[in-house]
Amino acid sequence: MGTVIVVVAVGSWLLAHRWSLVAVGVLAVLAGCGWLYQRRRSEQREAARAKGLRYTMPQLDALDHSRFGEAVRELMRRDGCWDARIGADDALGADVKATDPYGRRWVIQCEHRHNGLAGSAVGLSDLQVLDATARRVHGADVAVIMTNGQVTAPAVAFAEQQRLHVADRHTLDVWASTSRPLWELLEALPPPRKPTTAPVD
C-alpha cells in the first residue's frame, strides 16, 4: 500500500512539474553537446600539435634513453600511428610498438647514444635481440632498430639478411626534422595489411 502511495505522489509531482523536467532535460542535452564540442576541439588541437612535431638532432642527442623512446613514439603518432606506445620495462627489443595507417605492426628498438656519432656503434648483438623477439614475441610486420648514432657494417649486413630495418642517424634526422613518415624512408617494407583511410601526408 505504501508503495502505491509513493508512486501516486511521484506521478502527481511529475505532472505538476513537467515543464521543469523538460527544462532539466534540455540543459542536460546542452551540457552534453558542450562537452562533446570541447573534446573535439581538444582533439583537433592535439592533432595539429602532433602534425607540426619536429626534432633537431641536437635535441635528440640531449635526451636519455627513456626520453628518446618517448620522442620516437610521438613521431609515430604524428604520422598517424594513433596506438603508438612505449614497451614494458622488459621490452625484449620492443621499445616502441605501433600500427601504421596501412595496418602494419611496427616494433622499434631504440638505441640512444648520448654522444651521437662519437658514441659506441650499434652492433650485431643489438640486431640479434631485435631479430629474436620482434616477430616471434611481438608479432611485428616491420622491425626497426633506431639510433642517433652509427651502425656497424656487420650489423647492417645482418639486418638485410633477416629483413630487419636500420634507421641510422641520417634516416632519423630526415624523419624527425620533416613531415615525412618513417615508412617513406625505409626500403623493402611488407605490403599493407589494409587500404588506408587515414591521411598519411
C-alpha positions in Angstrom: 0.0 0.0 0.0 2.8 2.3 0.9 4.5 1.7 -2.4 1.3 2.7 -4.3 1.0 5.9 -2.3 4.7 6.8 -3.2 4.1 6.0 -6.9 1.0 8.1 -7.0 2.7 11.0 -5.2 5.7 10.9 -7.6 3.3 10.8 -10.6 1.4 13.8 -9.3 4.6 15.7 -8.8 5.8 14.9 -12.3 2.6 16.0 -13.8 2.6 19.3 -11.9 6.3 20.0 -12.7 6.6 18.6 -16.2 8.0 21.8 -17.7 10.7 21.8 -15.1 11.7 18.3 -16.2 11.7 19.4 -19.8 14.0 22.3 -18.9 16.3 20.0 -17.0 16.4 17.6 -20.0 17.2 20.5 -22.3 20.0 21.7 -20.0 21.4 18.2 -19.8 21.5 17.9 -23.6 23.1 21.3 -24.0 25.8 20.3 -21.4 26.5 17.1 -23.2 26.8 18.9 -26.5 29.2 21.4 -24.9 31.3 18.6 -23.5 31.5 16.9 -26.9 32.4 20.2 -28.6 35.2 20.9 -26.1 36.5 17.4 -26.5 36.5 17.7 -30.3 38.4 21.0 -30.1 40.9 19.4 -27.8 41.5 16.5 -30.2 41.9 19.0 -33.1 44.5 21.0 -31.2 46.3 17.8 -30.3 46.3 16.6 -33.9 47.6 20.0 -35.1 50.3 20.0 -32.5 51.3 16.4 -33.4 51.3 17.2 -37.1 53.8 20.0 -36.6 56.1 18.0 -34.3 59.8 18.3 -35.2 63.1 17.4 -33.5 66.6 18.5 -34.4 69.5 16.1 -33.9 71.0 18.2 -31.0 67.6 17.9 -29.3 67.6 14.1 -29.8 71.2 13.8 -28.7 70.5 15.6 -25.5 67.8 13.0 -24.4 68.3 10.0 -22.3 67.3 6.5 -23.5 63.8 6.8 -22.0 63.0 10.2 -23.4 64.4 9.1 -26.7 61.9 6.3 -26.8 59.1 8.8 -26.0 60.2 11.1 -28.8 60.1 8.1 -31.3 56.6 7.2 -30.0 55.4 10.8 -30.5 56.8 10.9 -34.0 55.0 7.7 -34.9 51.8 9.3 -33.6 52.4 12.4 -35.6 52.5 10.2 -38.7 49.1 8.6 -37.9 50.0 5.6 -35.7 47.5 6.6 -33.0 48.1 3.5 -30.9 51.9 4.0 -30.7 53.1 3.2 -27.2 56.2 2.5 -25.1 57.0 -1.1 -24.4 57.3 -2.5 -20.9 60.5 -2.3 -18.9 61.3 -5.8 -20.1 60.5 -4.8 -23.6 62.7 -7.5 -25.2 63.7 -5.3 -28.1 60.3 -3.5 -28.4 60.9 -0.1 -27.0 58.1 1.3 -29.2 55.1 -0.5 -30.7 52.7 1.0 -33.2 50.3 0.2 -36.1 50.6 2.4 -39.2 47.6 3.6 -41.2 48.2 0.6 -43.6 47.6 -1.9 -40.8 51.3 -3.0 -40.4 52.5 -3.6 -36.9 55.8 -1.9 -36.1 58.3 -2.8 -33.4 61.1 -0.3 -32.9 64.2 -1.0 -30.8 65.7 2.4 -29.7 69.5 2.6 -29.3 70.2 6.1 -28.0 73.9 7.3 -27.9 74.5 10.4 -25.8 77.5 11.3 -27.9 75.8 10.7 -31.2 78.2 9.5 -33.9 81.0 9.7 -31.3 79.2 7.1 -29.1 79.6 3.4 -29.4 78.2 2.0 -32.6 75.1 -0.2 -32.7 76.4 -3.7 -33.2 75.4 -7.2 -34.3 74.3 -8.2 -30.8 71.7 -5.4 -30.8 70.3 -6.6 -34.1 70.2 -10.2 -32.9 68.0 -9.2 -29.9 65.5 -7.5 -32.3 65.6 -10.4 -34.7 64.9 -12.9 -31.9 61.8 -11.1 -30.5 60.3 -8.7 -33.0 58.2 -11.1 -35.0 58.0 -14.2 -32.7 57.3 -12.4 -29.5 55.7 -9.1 -30.6 54.1 -10.0 -33.9 55.9 -7.3 -35.9 55.4 -6.8 -39.6 58.2 -4.2 -39.6 61.1 -4.5 -37.2 63.3 -1.4 -36.9 66.4 -0.5 -34.9 66.5 3.2 -34.4 69.6 5.1 -33.4 71.0 8.6 -33.3 74.5 7.1 -33.7 76.2 4.8 -36.2 75.7 1.1 -37.0 78.5 -1.3 -37.7 78.8 -2.9 -41.2 78.2 -6.4 -39.9 75.0 -5.3 -38.1 73.7 -3.7 -41.4 74.5 -6.9 -43.3 72.7 -9.0 -40.7 69.7 -6.7 -40.9 69.5 -7.1 -44.6 69.7 -10.9 -44.3 67.0 -11.1 -41.7 64.6 -8.5 -43.2 65.2 -6.0 -40.4 65.3 -2.3 -41.0 68.0 0.1 -39.8 67.1 3.7 -39.2 70.5 5.3 -38.6 71.4 8.9 -37.7 70.8 10.2 -41.2 67.4 8.5 -41.5 66.4 9.7 -38.0 67.4 13.2 -38.9 65.2 13.3 -42.1 62.3 11.7 -40.3 62.4 13.9 -37.1 63.0 17.2 -38.9 60.4 16.9 -41.7 56.8 15.8 -42.1 57.7 12.5 -44.0 56.6 9.3 -42.2 59.1 6.7 -41.4 57.6 4.2 -44.0 58.6 6.6 -46.8 62.2 6.5 -45.7 62.7 2.7 -45.4 63.0 0.3 -48.3 61.6 -3.2 -48.8 58.6 -2.8 -46.4 55.9 -5.5 -46.4 52.7 -4.7 -48.3 49.9 -3.0 -46.5 47.5 -5.2 -44.5 44.6 -3.0 -45.4 43.8 0.1 -47.5 44.4 3.3 -45.6 41.6 5.6 -44.7 43.7 7.9 -42.7 45.8 10.8 -44.1 49.4 9.9 -44.3 50.9 13.2 -45.6 
